[in-house]
Amino acid sequence: MPPRRRRRLRGLSVNALIPNALTVLGLCMGLTSIRFALLERWELAVAAIIAAGIIDGLDGRVARILKASTEFGAQLDSLSDFLCFGVAPAIVLYLWTLHEGGAAGWTVALFFSVCMALRLARYNVSLANPDRPAWAARFFVGLPAPTASGIVLLPMMLSFEFGGGFLDRPLVVALHTVFVALLVVSTIPMHSGKGIRLRQKHVLPVLMLVGLFFAAVVGYPWHTFSLLSIGYLVSILFSARSYRRLQAEAARASPTGDGSGADEDAGE
């Protein structure tokens, strides 16, 4: 009988590990933000959540560039998102000021976390929708998780620059948190930026703006991130109008006239 060939176990390539390593790093930043909150080092707590959001924006893109997207990575990313953007901001806000509201403050923190879990679950289900039109990928449906975690911390960031007294009142923070939580589970279309294509003549100005943004973050971090959060909220008005326009164009071009599933979730 011919000798049996030993089956070799195939290991994972380094390229396949890089996106998952970034996801784990983001998860660690979310946990670290809770630690800083327990130590009442509020600026570091907020900075850790922002860092987790930046990492979250990189890991998926790195996976696509390296062609290392896996089901394991997708599940790990979803779990990391819930901890970093659903649990960590709620705990940070509760320890900062919501705890002064007693059970009501804890209820608000729970409400935000539950809404984030529902939003992420809805997104995961939407990935299996084969009828989603290509143009819908330009939009989020509801406030995306990383952006929501930054916007819900807006009172904290403003208080770092302008002081407390009003911004750190439990009622003010609770109302703002509930407002953001409702945006998270809403069906309002919001620009994702995924469909933006730059012309050659725009590359240099954009790179200059990136440098200017980095300088602003270094010199005035909380002013910069606060303006970004407010700017995104304002942009929702324009994104909804753009979504309706594209939906109407798709409906006119579709033989059935229904927009080819334009009302489904557009993605995270």
C-alpha positions as CSV (number, residue, x, y, z in Angstrom):
1,M,0.0,0.0,0.0
2,P,1.3,3.5,-0.8
3,P,2.4,5.4,2.2
4,R,-0.1,7.9,3.7
5,R,0.7,11.5,3.2
6,R,0.5,13.5,6.4
7,R,-2.0,16.4,6.2
8,R,-0.4,19.7,7.1
9,L,-2.4,22.2,9.1
10,R,-2.5,25.5,7.4
11,G,-1.8,28.4,9.6
12,L,-3.2,31.9,9.3
13,S,-1.1,34.4,7.4
14,V,0.1,37.6,9.0
15,N,-2.2,39.6,6.7
16,A,-5.2,37.7,8.1
17,L,-4.2,38.6,11.7
18,I,-3.7,42.3,11.2
19,P,-7.4,43.3,11.0
20,N,-8.3,41.1,13.9
21,A,-5.4,42.5,15.9
22,L,-6.7,46.0,15.2
23,T,-10.2,45.0,16.4
24,V,-8.7,43.6,19.6
25,L,-6.8,46.8,20.1
26,G,-10.0,48.8,19.7
27,L,-11.7,46.6,22.2
28,C,-8.9,47.2,24.7
29,M,-9.3,50.9,24.2
30,G,-13.0,50.6,25.1
31,L,-12.2,48.7,28.2
32,T,-9.5,51.2,29.1
33,S,-11.9,54.1,28.8
34,I,-13.9,52.4,31.6
35,R,-10.8,52.1,33.8
36,F,-10.0,55.8,33.3
37,A,-13.6,56.7,34.2
38,L,-13.3,54.7,37.4
39,L,-10.2,56.8,38.2
40,E,-12.1,60.0,37.3
41,R,-9.7,60.8,34.5
42,W,-12.4,62.0,32.2
43,E,-10.4,63.4,29.4
44,L,-8.4,60.2,29.0
45,A,-11.7,58.2,29.2
46,V,-13.2,60.1,26.3
47,A,-9.9,60.0,24.3
48,A,-9.8,56.2,24.6
49,I,-13.3,55.9,23.1
50,I,-12.4,58.3,20.3
51,A,-9.3,56.1,19.7
52,A,-11.5,53.0,19.5
53,G,-13.6,54.8,16.9
54,I,-10.6,55.6,14.8
55,I,-9.4,52.0,15.0
56,D,-12.9,50.7,14.1
57,G,-12.7,52.8,11.0
58,L,-9.4,51.2,10.0
59,D,-9.8,47.5,10.7
60,G,-12.5,46.9,8.1
61,R,-10.7,48.9,5.4
62,V,-7.4,47.1,6.2
63,A,-9.2,43.7,5.9
64,R,-10.5,44.7,2.5
65,I,-7.2,46.0,1.3
66,L,-5.3,42.8,2.5
67,K,-8.2,40.6,1.3
68,A,-8.4,39.2,4.8
69,S,-12.1,39.5,5.5
70,T,-13.4,36.6,7.5
71,E,-16.6,35.6,9.3
72,F,-14.6,35.4,12.5
73,G,-13.4,39.0,12.0
74,A,-16.9,40.2,11.3
75,Q,-18.3,38.7,14.5
76,L,-15.3,39.9,16.6
77,D,-15.8,43.4,15.2
78,S,-19.5,43.4,16.1
79,L,-18.8,42.4,19.7
80,S,-16.0,45.0,20.0
81,D,-18.4,47.7,18.6
82,F,-21.0,47.0,21.3
83,L,-18.5,47.2,24.1
84,C,-16.6,50.3,22.8
85,F,-19.6,52.3,21.6
86,G,-22.6,50.9,23.5
87,V,-21.2,49.9,26.9
88,A,-18.2,52.1,27.5
89,P,-19.9,55.5,26.7
90,A,-22.9,54.6,28.9
91,I,-20.7,53.7,31.9
92,V,-18.5,56.8,31.4
93,L,-21.5,59.1,31.4
94,Y,-23.0,57.3,34.4
95,L,-19.9,57.6,36.4
96,W,-19.4,61.2,35.3
97,T,-22.8,62.6,36.2
98,L,-25.8,60.3,35.5
99,H,-25.2,58.5,38.8
100,E,-26.5,61.6,40.6
101,G,-29.9,60.8,39.1
102,G,-30.1,57.5,41.0
103,A,-32.1,54.8,39.3
104,A,-33.3,57.2,36.6
105,G,-29.7,57.9,35.6
106,W,-28.9,54.2,35.4
107,T,-32.0,53.7,33.3
108,V,-30.8,56.3,30.8
109,A,-27.4,54.5,30.5
110,L,-29.2,51.2,30.0
111,F,-31.4,52.7,27.3
112,F,-28.4,53.9,25.3
113,S,-26.7,50.5,25.5
114,V,-29.9,48.6,24.5
115,C,-30.4,51.0,21.5
116,M,-26.9,50.4,20.4
117,A,-27.3,46.6,20.6
118,L,-30.5,46.8,18.6
119,R,-28.7,49.0,16.0
120,L,-25.8,46.6,15.6
121,A,-28.1,43.6,15.4
122,R,-30.1,45.3,12.7
123,Y,-27.0,46.1,10.8
124,N,-25.8,42.4,11.0
125,V,-29.2,41.2,9.6
126,S,-29.1,43.8,6.8
127,L,-25.8,42.3,5.5
128,A,-27.8,39.3,4.3
129,N,-30.1,41.3,2.2
130,P,-29.4,40.6,-1.5
131,D,-31.8,43.2,-2.8
132,R,-30.0,46.2,-1.3
133,P,-29.3,48.7,-4.1
134,A,-25.7,49.8,-4.8
135,W,-26.4,53.5,-4.2
136,A,-27.7,52.8,-0.7
137,A,-24.2,51.9,0.4
138,R,-23.5,55.6,0.5
139,F,-25.7,55.9,3.6
140,F,-26.1,54.7,7.1
141,V,-29.6,53.9,8.4
142,G,-29.6,55.5,11.8
143,L,-26.7,57.0,13.6
144,P,-23.6,54.8,13.1
145,A,-22.1,53.3,16.3
146,P,-18.7,55.0,16.4
147,T,-20.2,58.4,15.5
148,A,-23.0,58.0,18.1
149,S,-20.4,57.3,20.8
150,G,-18.7,60.6,20.0
151,I,-21.9,62.6,19.8
152,V,-23.3,61.2,23.1
153,L,-20.1,62.4,24.8
154,L,-20.5,65.9,23.4
155,P,-21.5,67.5,26.8
156,M,-18.3,66.1,28.3
157,M,-16.1,67.4,25.6
158,L,-17.7,70.9,25.8
159,S,-17.3,70.9,29.6
160,F,-13.6,70.3,29.2
161,E,-13.3,73.6,27.4
162,F,-16.1,75.7,28.9
163,G,-16.4,74.2,32.4
164,G,-19.4,72.5,34.1
165,G,-22.4,74.0,35.9
166,F,-24.8,73.3,33.1
167,L,-23.3,70.8,30.8
168,D,-22.7,68.3,33.6
169,R,-26.2,68.5,35.0
170,P,-27.7,65.0,35.1
171,L,-31.0,66.2,33.5
172,V,-29.1,67.8,30.6
173,V,-26.9,64.8,30.0
174,A,-29.8,62.4,30.3
175,L,-31.9,64.3,27.7
176,H,-28.9,64.4,25.3
177,T,-28.2,60.7,25.8
178,V,-31.8,59.7,25.1
179,F,-31.8,61.9,22.0
180,V,-28.7,60.3,20.6
181,A,-30.1,56.8,21.5
182,L,-33.2,57.5,19.5
183,L,-31.1,58.6,16.5
184,V,-29.2,55.4,16.8
185,V,-32.3,53.2,16.3
186,S,-34.0,55.6,13.9
187,T,-34.3,54.9,10.1
188,I,-33.0,58.3,9.1
189,P,-30.5,58.0,6.3
190,M,-27.1,59.5,7.1
191,H,-24.1,60.0,4.8
192,S,-21.4,57.3,5.2
193,G,-18.7,58.8,3.0
194,K,-18.0,55.4,1.4
195,G,-19.1,56.6,-2.1
196,I,-17.0,59.7,-2.3
197,R,-14.6,59.8,-5.2
198,L,-11.9,62.4,-5.3
199,R,-10.7,63.9,-8.6
200,Q,-7.0,64.3,-9.2
201,K,-7.1,68.1,-8.7
202,H,-8.8,67.7,-5.3
203,V,-6.2,65.3,-3.8
204,L,-3.7,68.0,-2.8
205,P,-6.3,70.3,-1.1
206,V,-7.7,67.3,0.8
207,L,-4.3,66.3,2.1
208,M,-3.8,69.9,3.2
209,L,-7.1,69.8,5.1
210,V,-5.9,66.6,6.7
211,G,-2.8,68.3,7.9
212,L,-4.8,71.2,9.2
213,F,-7.2,68.9,11.0
214,F,-4.3,67.1,12.7
215,A,-2.9,70.4,13.8
216,A,-6.3,71.4,15.2
217,V,-6.6,68.1,17.1
218,V,-3.2,68.6,18.6
219,G,-3.8,72.2,19.6
220,Y,-7.6,72.3,20.3
221,P,-8.7,68.6,20.6
222,W,-12.0,69.1,22.4
223,H,-13.0,72.1,20.3
224,T,-12.3,70.1,17.2
225,F,-14.1,66.9,18.1
226,S,-17.1,69.0,19.4
227,L,-17.3,70.8,16.1
228,L,-17.1,67.5,14.2
229,S,-20.0,66.1,16.3
230,I,-22.2,69.2,15.8
231,G,-21.3,69.3,12.1
232,Y,-22.4,65.6,11.6
233,L,-25.7,66.3,13.3
234,V,-26.3,69.2,11.0
235,S,-25.4,67.1,8.0
236,I,-28.3,64.7,8.7
237,L,-30.7,67.3,7.2
238,F,-28.8,67.3,3.9
239,S,-28.2,63.5,3.8
240,A,-31.9,62.8,4.2
241,R,-32.7,65.1,1.2
242,S,-29.9,63.4,-0.8
243,Y,-31.3,60.0,0.1
244,R,-34.8,60.9,-1.0
245,R,-33.4,62.2,-4.3
246,L,-31.5,59.0,-5.1
247,Q,-34.4,56.9,-4.0
248,A,-36.7,58.8,-6.4
249,E,-34.2,58.4,-9.3
250,A,-33.9,54.6,-8.5
251,A,-37.7,54.3,-8.5
252,R,-38.0,56.0,-11.9
253,A,-35.3,53.7,-13.3
254,S,-36.7,50.5,-11.8
255,P,-39.2,48.5,-13.9
256,T,-41.3,47.9,-10.8
257,G,-41.0,51.6,-9.7
258,D,-40.2,50.7,-6.1
259,G,-36.6,51.8,-5.8
260,S,-35.3,48.3,-5.6
261,G,-35.2,47.9,-1.9
262,A,-34.1,51.4,-1.1
263,D,-35.7,51.4,2.3
264,E,-33.4,48.6,3.6
265,D,-30.5,49.3,5.9
266,A,-27.6,50.9,4.1
267,G,-24.8,49.5,6.2
268,E,-22.5,50.4,9.1
